[in-house]
């Protein structure tokens, strides 16, 4: 009987020809995303920026690709269902595509997981983070077991930073610890013997994974992107139940904005999260822009004034 891995490899065997023109760019070192516009132009996002590549993908080819993928991702695709998203089997690429009428012609974006973790020392050398901030964040996670939330826009380098920081942490552990990673799509990569990666599915929600994870006695938890109020509540539950030295990401416009963003997301669920609880759960807030750590703040809640004080780390 063919196992799941064998089935995924077979699916990829039939899927690969659709991506053939793009493979040199998808598989190139440093590639983070490859996008095909509605005009058929192809752009490659990588560690150094964005470049247009010398490939043209006709709309009919893109449409055929998306129709093939929709059958394997068990999603409808038509004028009434013009959006498709999912993780491709075997290769783990995250696909997000659109059909008319929401766009003029079929187009898509393909997010490529990192093939290797960039060492924190390399991020320092490239100017993505200062040496003093890198040292502070390492100590905050490793020695002081502070919880860290990394904010920024899509593609700002949040996952790269987490991979590098956690790589530094696990290489410096003095005793064995159990680490759990929970994500919607596998992007976080930690090279460590005692790490388990949990992924949500169509039938298993992040909330279910969080509840299940607490029965696994983890020392640290790495939670993928916090997207809604329910996930914020899950995050607060995890981080106030003895799992110091954990880390997660969120979309935000500044480090100072992050705790208030958490409050805002919870309010959309018709619930409230006191700022005192948020700051007790997450002490360090990092903001990234264009692959660079622009802000690192340590938060402290002042009960007398009910305000949050921030200490800037340079």
N, C-alpha and C positions, 0 to 999 in steps of 0.2 A: 504494500500500500504506500502511495506517495505521501510523504509528510507535508506539513504546511510550508516548510522551507523549500521543498521540491516544487510544490504548486506555485509558490511565488516566483521561483526561478523560471518556471515554464511560462507564466504570465509575462515576465519581463522579456523572455525570448521573442514573443510575438509583438510585444510593445516597442522593443528597441528600434526597429526600422523607422518608426514614426519620428524618433528623436535623432536619427543618424546625422543630419546636417548640423545639429547643435552639440553633439557629443564632445567635439574638441574643446568647446568653450565651457560646457558643463563640468567636464573632467579636469580642466586646467587648474593648476595650483591657485588657491586663494579665491576661487569662485564662490560667491554667496548666493547669487540669484541670476537667472537668465530670463529675460522678458521678450515676448514677441508682441509687437503693437498691432493695432487693427490695420495698419498699412503694410504689415509684413516685415517691418524692420526688426532687427534683433539687437538687444542691448545686454551687455554682461556687467553685472555688479561684482566688484571684487574689493579686496582689502584696500587697494589704492584709489578707488573711485568707480566711475562708470565709463564704459566705452561702447561705441557702436561697432559691431563686428560685420565682416563682409559676407553676410548670409541673408538671403531673402526667403521667407516662407509664405507661399501663396495662401490666400484665405481658404481655398478648398482643402488644402493639406491640413491646415490648422483645424478646420471643421471636422475632417475625417479623424484626426487624432483625438479630438474631444469626444466624438461619438464612441470611439473605441474605449476610451478611458471611462466614460459614463457607465458602460456595461460592466466593467470590472470593479468600479466603485459603487455599484448598485444605486446609481442616481439617475433620475430622469433628465433629459436634455431636449428642450424644445423652445419655441417662442414663449410659452407659458412658464417654462423652467429653464431660463437662460444662463443660470449660474452653476458651476461645478467646482467642487473643492474636495481635496482629500490627499492622502499620502500614498504614493505609488508603491506597489509591492516590490520587494527584493531590494530596490535601490534606496528607498526611504525619502525620495524627493517629495516636497509638498507642492501640490499643483493647485492653482486657482485660475479658472478660465471663465470667459464671458462670451455669449453669443448675441447677435441682434435679437430683439430691438434695443437692448441696453447699451450696445456699442454698434458702430457702423459695420465692422467686420469682426470675425472671431479673433480673439487675442487671449494671451495667458501670461502668467508669471510662474516661474518654477524656482522654489526655494531649495537650495542645496545644503544639506547638513555638512558641518565641518569634518574634513577627513582626519584632521589631527588638531590637537589642542596647541594653541600658541602659548609658549611659556610666558609667564608674567615678566620675566626679564626682557623678552623681545618687545612687549608692549611698552616697557619703559624706554628702551632704545629707540623705538619708532615715535616716541612722543605721545602715545595714546594715553599715558598716565604718568604722573610725576613719581619719582622714586619715594618721596615722603608719603604720598597718598597710598601707593602700593604697599608700603611697609605698615601704614596704619590699618588698612583694610585686612591685611593678612593677620596682624595681631588681634584685630577686633573679632575676626572669625575664629582664629585658632586658640589664642590664649584667653581672651576675655569673653568668648562665646556670646558676642553680641549678634543680634539678628540684623541682616542687611537687606534693603530693598533697592534695586537698581531700576531707575526710570529713564525714559527717553522715547523717541519716536521709533517707528518701525525701521529696522536697518541701521540703528544708531550704534550697534555693537554691544548690546546688553548681554546676549548669550555668549559672545566671545569673551567678555569680561568675566562672566560667571565661570566659564570653563577654565580660564587661566587662573582665577583666584582659587577655585576649588582644587585645581591641580597642585597649586602651591601648598594649600592646606593639607591635603592628604599625604603629600610627600614629607610633611613635617610632623605628622602625628606621632606621639610618643607611645601610644597604646592603640589597640585595635578598636575601631568604632564602626558601627553599622550606619550606612548612609542610604536613604531612600530618595529617589528622584521621581517626581510625578509631573507628567506633561500631557498635553493633547497630541502633540507631534514630537517625536524624539529629535531633540536638537542639543540637549545638554549631554556632554561626554566627560565622564570622570573615570580615569584609569586607576582603579583601586579594587583589590580583591573582594571587599565586602560592601559592594554597592548594588542595589537593585533598582531597575528602571520600570516604573509602572506607567502604562499609557491608558488614557481613556479610550472607549470604543463607543459605537452606536448604542450599546446596551449597558455600558458601565460609565457612570458620570464621575467627574472629579470629586464630588461630594462623597460618593461611595468609596473611591480610592483613599480619600483622606481618613474616613472612618476606619477603613480596613488597615491603613498604615499604622494607626495608633496601637493596633494589636500586635504589630511587628517589632515593638521595642526599639525603634531607631534612636540613634544619638543625634543625628543631624538630618534635616529634610531640605531638599532643594525642590521648590515648587515652580513649575513653568509659569508663564505669564498670567498675572491676575487680571481677569477681564471683566468681572461683574461682581455685584454685591454678595452673591452666595459664595464666590471664591474668596472674597475678602473675609467673610465670616469664618470660612474654613481656615484661612491663613492665620487669623487672630487666635482661633482655637488651638491650632498647632503650636504657635509661637509662645503661647502663655501656658503651655502644659509641659515645660521642661525640656524643650528641644533647642537650646541655645546654640549659636553658631550656624544657624540656618540662613538661607538666602533665596530670593525670588526676584521677579521682574514685573514691571508695570509700565503702561504708557503714561507719560507725564511731561509737563512742560518745564519743570525745574525741580531741584531737590526739595526746596521748601514747599512746593505744591503737592508732593507725594502724600503726606499724611492726610491732607484735606481732600485729596482725590479719593483716598480710601473711604473717608467719611461720606463723600458724595455718592460713591458707588453703592454703599450700604443703604443710603437713603432711597435709592431707586427701587429697593426691595420692600419699601415701607417700614424699614427698621432703623435703628440708631446704633452707632458705635461711638461711645465716649472717647474724646481725644486722649484722656488719661489711659484708656485701654490700648489704643493704637500705639502710643509712644512706649508703653510698657512692653508691647509685643515686638515692635521694631524700633531699634535705637539709632540705626545708621541709615542715611538716605544718600544715594549716589545718583547724579544726573549725568547722562551721556549725550553727546551731540557729535555727529559725523565721526564716529569711532573713537571719540576722545572723552575722557572723564573730565567734565567741566566743573563739577561741584561735588564735594563730600561734606555732609552736615551730620552732626550728632545732635539728637533732639532730647530735650528734657522738659517734662511737664511740671508746671509750677501750680500747685493746688490753690494757693492764695488768690492768684489772679486768673486761674483757669486758662492760662496761655501756654504756648509752647516756645521755649527758648532754643535757639539753634547756635551751635558752635561750629564755625567753619574750619575745616581741615585743609591746609595748603600743602 
